[in-house]
Amino acid sequence: MSNESLIADLSSDLTPVQRRSMLREGGLVLALGAAELMLFLGLGAMRPDMSHMAGSPFLMWRVGSLGLLAAIACVLAIRSFSPTAQPRRGLMLACALTVAAIVGGVFVTPDGASERALLDRINPASGIVCATSIFVLSVPIVALLGALMRKAAPTQPRLSGLASGIAAGACGAFVFAFCCPFNDPLYVVVWYSIGCAAVTAVARWRLPRRFRL
């Protein structure tokens, strides 16, 4: 059998593979995040004083920084699925944005908050609920990004898994930001970071497993 015949025989049963579209994949992530937000708010979970707090520097910092981080992290995660991508640079950018957001929280701390006791500010009982809620809200995003990752061909799956975890955590935190009643940036930094870190750790551990040789 000639090489041409062998190649033709081997490829005759192959089914066409849909070409990746980062725009389509980004739209899927956006649609899922929007559906989560609408469902969460539809269940009456929005903080009751949202109309009064909507223009406050603190809420604008929290929602704005998380929204920006979620958008950029999702783009970086989806781009990391490409065989030619260099996820390390994107991860450094996401970390830099996170640090900038944390520093920005210093400038929107409510008056008198710094005078309270540390345990009062971080409120562990409520903080655990917040971190858990962020984790739960992030799971569907992790699952979707994992499915998109499996259909792609990432050459650095561990970094892609890490990027996916950061993106999912930021999306979950963004959704929860509309519901969280606490106004202290220290509380947000501590418990939102814990929730996002837990999601990132799970994604980093679970998503690359399919790509191990």
C-alpha positions in Angstrom: 0.0 0.0 0.0 1.4 3.4 -1.0 1.8 6.2 1.5 -1.0 8.2 -0.2 -3.4 5.2 0.1 -2.5 4.6 3.7 -3.0 8.3 4.6 -6.3 8.3 2.8 -7.5 5.2 4.5 -6.5 6.5 8.0 -8.2 9.8 7.4 -11.4 8.6 5.8 -13.2 8.1 9.1 -12.1 11.3 10.7 -14.8 13.8 11.6 -14.3 17.5 11.0 -13.2 19.4 14.1 -14.8 22.7 14.7 -12.3 25.6 14.6 -11.8 27.4 17.9 -13.3 30.9 18.2 -12.1 32.8 21.2 -15.0 35.2 20.7 -17.5 32.4 20.9 -15.9 30.9 23.9 -15.7 34.3 25.6 -19.4 34.7 24.9 -20.2 31.4 26.5 -18.3 32.4 29.7 -20.0 35.8 29.7 -23.4 34.3 29.2 -22.9 31.9 32.1 -21.6 34.6 34.4 -24.6 36.8 33.5 -27.0 33.9 34.1 -25.5 33.3 37.5 -25.8 37.0 38.4 -29.4 37.2 37.2 -30.3 34.0 39.0 -28.6 35.2 42.2 -30.3 38.6 42.1 -33.6 37.0 41.1 -33.6 35.0 44.3 -33.5 38.2 46.3 -29.8 38.0 47.3 -28.9 41.5 46.4 -27.9 43.6 49.4 -30.9 45.6 50.5 -29.2 49.0 50.5 -27.8 48.7 47.0 -29.7 51.8 45.7 -28.2 53.8 48.5 -24.7 52.4 48.2 -24.5 52.2 44.4 -22.4 55.4 44.0 -20.2 54.9 47.1 -16.5 54.7 46.5 -16.2 51.4 48.3 -18.8 49.6 46.2 -17.5 51.1 43.0 -14.0 49.9 44.0 -15.2 46.4 44.8 -17.5 45.8 41.8 -15.2 47.7 39.4 -12.0 46.0 40.3 -13.5 42.5 40.4 -15.3 43.1 37.1 -12.1 44.3 35.4 -10.1 41.4 36.8 -12.8 38.9 35.8 -12.9 40.2 32.2 -9.2 40.3 31.8 -8.6 36.9 33.5 -11.2 35.2 31.3 -9.6 36.5 28.2 -6.2 35.4 29.4 -7.5 31.9 30.3 -9.2 31.4 27.0 -6.1 32.6 25.1 -3.9 30.2 27.2 -5.7 27.3 25.6 -3.9 28.0 22.3 -0.8 25.9 21.5 1.2 29.1 20.8 0.1 30.9 24.0 2.5 32.1 26.7 0.3 31.9 29.8 3.0 33.1 32.2 2.8 36.7 31.0 -1.0 36.7 31.4 -0.7 35.3 34.9 1.8 38.0 35.9 -0.7 40.6 34.5 -3.5 39.1 36.5 -1.4 39.2 39.7 -0.4 42.8 39.1 -4.1 43.8 38.7 -4.9 42.0 41.9 -2.2 43.8 43.8 -3.3 47.1 42.4 -6.9 46.4 43.4 -5.8 45.5 47.0 -3.8 48.7 47.2 -6.8 50.7 45.9 -8.9 49.4 48.8 -6.8 51.4 51.2 -8.2 54.6 49.7 -11.9 53.7 50.1 -11.8 52.4 53.7 -14.8 53.8 55.5 -14.2 56.3 58.3 -13.6 54.6 61.6 -13.0 51.2 60.2 -9.3 51.2 61.0 -10.1 51.8 64.7 -12.1 48.6 65.1 -10.6 45.4 66.4 -9.2 43.0 63.8 -11.7 40.2 64.5 -14.5 42.7 64.2 -13.3 43.9 60.9 -12.9 40.5 59.3 -15.9 38.8 61.0 -14.8 35.2 60.6 -18.3 33.7 60.9 -19.7 35.7 58.0 -16.4 35.6 56.1 -16.5 31.8 55.9 -20.0 32.1 54.3 -18.7 34.6 51.8 -15.7 32.5 50.8 -17.9 29.4 50.5 -20.4 31.3 48.3 -17.7 32.6 46.0 -16.4 29.1 45.7 -19.8 27.7 44.8 -20.5 30.5 42.3 -17.1 29.8 40.6 -17.6 26.1 40.1 -19.8 26.4 36.9 -17.3 28.8 35.4 -14.5 26.3 36.2 -16.5 23.5 34.6 -17.1 25.6 31.4 -13.5 26.7 31.1 -12.4 23.1 31.7 -14.7 21.9 28.8 -13.2 24.6 26.5 -9.7 23.6 27.6 -10.4 19.9 26.7 -11.5 20.9 23.2 -8.3 23.0 22.7 -4.6 22.0 22.7 -2.9 23.9 25.5 0.9 23.2 25.6 1.1 24.4 29.2 -2.0 22.9 30.8 -0.9 23.6 34.4 -0.6 27.3 33.7 -3.9 27.2 31.7 -5.6 25.5 34.7 -4.2 28.1 37.0 -5.4 30.9 34.7 -8.8 29.2 34.5 -9.0 29.1 38.3 -8.2 32.8 38.7 -10.8 33.7 36.0 -13.5 31.6 37.6 -12.7 32.9 41.1 -12.9 36.5 39.9 -16.2 35.8 38.2 -17.6 34.2 41.3 -16.4 37.1 43.4 -17.8 39.6 41.0 -21.3 38.0 41.2 -21.1 37.8 45.0 -20.0 41.5 45.2 -23.6 42.6 44.5 -24.8 40.6 47.5 -22.2 41.0 50.2 -23.3 43.6 52.9 -19.8 44.3 54.3 -18.1 47.5 53.5 -14.7 47.1 55.0 -12.0 46.5 52.2 -10.0 44.4 54.7 -12.9 42.0 55.0 -13.2 41.8 51.2 -9.5 41.3 50.7 -9.2 38.5 53.2 -12.3 36.4 52.5 -12.6 37.1 48.8 -9.0 36.1 48.4 -9.6 32.9 50.4 -12.6 32.0 48.2 -10.7 32.7 45.0 -7.6 30.9 46.1 -9.6 27.8 46.9 -11.2 27.8 43.4 -7.8 28.4 41.8 -6.2 25.5 43.7 -8.9 23.1 42.6 -8.7 24.2 39.0 -4.9 24.0 39.0 -5.1 20.5 40.4 -8.1 19.1 38.4 -8.1 20.7 34.9 -4.6 19.7 33.7 -5.0 16.0 34.6 -6.4 15.1 31.2 -3.2 16.4 29.5 -0.7 14.4 31.6 1.3 11.9 29.6 
